[in-house]
Amino acid sequence: MDADVPAFARGVRLKRQAGGAILLVPEGIVTLNPTAAAALALVDGTRTVGEIAATLGDGGFAAPDGEIARDVRDLFARLRARHLLR
């Protein structure tokens, strides 16, 4: 999964707003925590899951790299299951 290149599904957009970020989805919105928002801000259709996790690790998140990678993979898997990422 680290080599997968995630992209937002059709009709899904990340929107930053005062106090955080949300995903705009066809059936409504998904409120994001700061960590999920940071990971999804790096989804551009060219970066791999591994590259996104490494960038977050370099960005000062206070967690071991392995834990960051696991959390990113889990987040993306859950969003794929809801058809919000492809």
N, C-alpha and C positions, 0 to 999 in steps of 0.2 A: 504493500500500500504506500510505502514511502516514495515510490517512483511515480505514483498516480499524479496527474495534473488536474486538480479540481477546478471547476468553473461553476458559476451560478447557473441554475436551471432557467429556462425561459420564464420571464415574468418576475424574477427574483432580483432585488437590488438591495445593496447595503446603503443605508442612509445614516450619516452622522448628524446628531442634533445636540443641543445643549443638554449636558448631563449624561450623554452616552450615545449609543447607536442602536439601530433597529434594522431588521430585515423586512423589507416590504415584499410580501408574497401575495399571490393571486387571491387567497382567501382571507387576508388580514395582515397582521404584523407579528413579528417575533421579537421580543425585547431581549437584548444581548447583555451579558455581563462584560466587564472590560476585557477579560482575557479572550473571550469568544470574538469580541469586536476587533481586537488586535489581530487575531488569526485570520478572520474573514477579510480584513482590510488588505491582506496580502494575496488574496485570491484574485488572480488576474488572467487565468487561462494559460499561463506560461510557466509558473513556478510549480515545482513538485511539492507534495506533502512534506517530504524531508527538508526541502529548502525553506519552506514556511516555518517549520519547527525550529530549524537552525537559526533563522533570523530572529524568531522570538527569544531563543536562548541567548543570542547576542544582545538583545534589547533590554536586558536588565531584569527579566522576570526572576523572582527569587525561588527558583525550583531547579532541581537537577535536570540536565538535558534529556535524560531518558524519560523523566516524568512529563516534561513538556511535550516530547514527541508522542508519548502515549495519549496524553490529553488531546492533542491536535487530531490524532488518528480517530479517537473516540468521537470527538465533536463532528468531524467530517462524516464519519460512518452514520451517526444519528441524523445528520442533515440529508445525507443521500437516501436514507430509509424513508424520509419524509418527502423525497423528490425535490429538495431545495438546492441540492448540488448535483452536478453530473460529473 
